[in-house]
Amino acid sequence: MKKYNFSAGPSILSQFTIKNTAEAVIDFEGTGLSVMEVSHRDKEFMATMDKARLLFKELLDIPSGYEVLFLGGGASLQFCMVPYNLLNKKAAYLTTGTWASKAMKEAKFFGEVVEAATSKDKNFSYIPKKFDVPDDADYFHITTNNTIFGTEIREDIDSKIPLVADMSSDILSRPVDISKYALIYGGAQKNLAPSGVSFVIVKEDILGKVKRPIPSMLNYKVHIDNGSMFNTPPVLPVYAAYQTLLWLKEKGGVKEMEKINVRKADMLYQEIERNRLFKSTVSDPRDRSIMNICFVMHENYGDLEKEFLEFAYNKGMVGLKGHRSVGGFRASCYNAMTEEGVRALVDAMREFEKQC
Ligand SMILES: *Cc1c(COP(=O)(O)O)cnc(C)c1O
């Protein structure tokens, strides 16, 4: 049976990425070696790393003065690397979910942290509209897409102080005005590659301003100076990320991807609104994520939750169970999820409604 993978992360990847990576596991670009056993200093892999960083820049139209890095450690390591490299005295954090809260917690090891706003009062079901960001903070940290709660900041906000964004789960889903950000980071396993690699887009002139000594592995400057090859990078995930970037370019890039993502999200949100069994957990449409679409059973039908999950599962839909802190369902519709896949989910919701 055809599977539709709605998992939040690790999550769906394009068939192009999966097939080409599988091929490279057997024979990496005609070297007769697996991509898992080549030296990261071999010219073939060095070229892959360079091409991946360049294509990332091209696809997101990253201006000069910024560098792209592929590092290990996941987005969670960035929660500490960001303040390590940027926080002298004070930083501001917008807490719109679990990941945003975790990021803020790590920053507290390095200095004073101001919570610019939070949506915790309503279980992170909305994006606060007013932020209180002190002018003298070193940076302002936001999480553009809240993977667990299904809210998203889809505009590139204006900030007087350097803006830092965790874009783990919406990178490459839309065009981004990179010039508005000082640093963007994320784990690859939501929209780019298997787990094991993170991407960092960093404006070079924001570095070198903190007074503390920084251990080499945690120092962005060291990684930049070494072409993202200071130590052994996650070779296989970087190869897979490169394949996803090639696929994305072939599909028309992030502009085209955004159109498709909006169409997919509209289709699903419309069905959630229409269907008497379900309701959205995010009431303001402006705050709704186009990547992670969260919904629950309507009060009157609460006992049907398990049944619907099973119903959808039997039609090949996996990973639809919502995170425990929200309940219900979460359909993650990353770039690689097709319109056909979302339509299949909508059809399943309709069919289930009819039989209830
Ligand atoms: C998944 C996720 C993380 C954590 O990523 P790891 O790579 O597991 O550390 C952080 N932020 C957001 C927004 C996420 O979706």
The ligand as an SDF file (V2000), in Angstrom:
LIG
                    3D

 15 15  0  0  0  0  0  0  0  0999 V2000
   12.5250   19.5440   15.9720 C   0  0  0  0  0  0  0  0  0  0  0  0
   12.8000   20.9320   16.3790 C   0  0  0  0  0  0  0  0  0  0  0  0
   13.8960   21.2690   17.1930 C   0  0  0  0  0  0  0  0  0  0  0  0
   14.8330   20.2280   17.7690 C   0  0  0  0  0  0  0  0  0  0  0  0
   15.6540   19.7280   16.8010 O   0  0  0  0  0  0  0  0  0  0  0  0
   16.8310   18.6960   17.1730 P   0  0  0  0  0  0  0  0  0  0  0  0
   17.5650   18.6130   15.8710 O   0  0  0  0  0  0  0  0  0  0  0  0
   16.1790   17.4170   17.5990 O   0  0  0  0  0  0  0  0  0  0  0  0
   17.6470   19.2790   18.2630 O   0  0  0  0  0  0  0  0  0  0  0  0
   14.1020   22.5980   17.4910 C   0  0  0  0  0  0  0  0  0  0  0  0
   13.2740   23.5670   17.0220 N   0  0  0  0  0  0  0  0  0  0  0  0
   12.2150   23.2770   16.2520 C   0  0  0  0  0  0  0  0  0  0  0  0
   11.3330   24.3820   15.7700 C   0  0  0  0  0  0  0  0  0  0  0  0
   11.9390   21.9590   15.9050 C   0  0  0  0  0  0  0  0  0  0  0  0
   10.8910   21.6720   15.1310 O   0  0  0  0  0  0  0  0  0  0  0  0
  1  2  1  0
  2  3  1  0
  2 14  2  0
  3  4  1  0
  3 10  2  0
  4  5  1  0
  5  6  1  0
  6  7  2  0
  6  8  1  0
  6  9  1  0
 10 11  1  0
 11 12  2  0
 12 13  1  0
 12 14  1  0
 14 15  1  0
M  END
$$$$
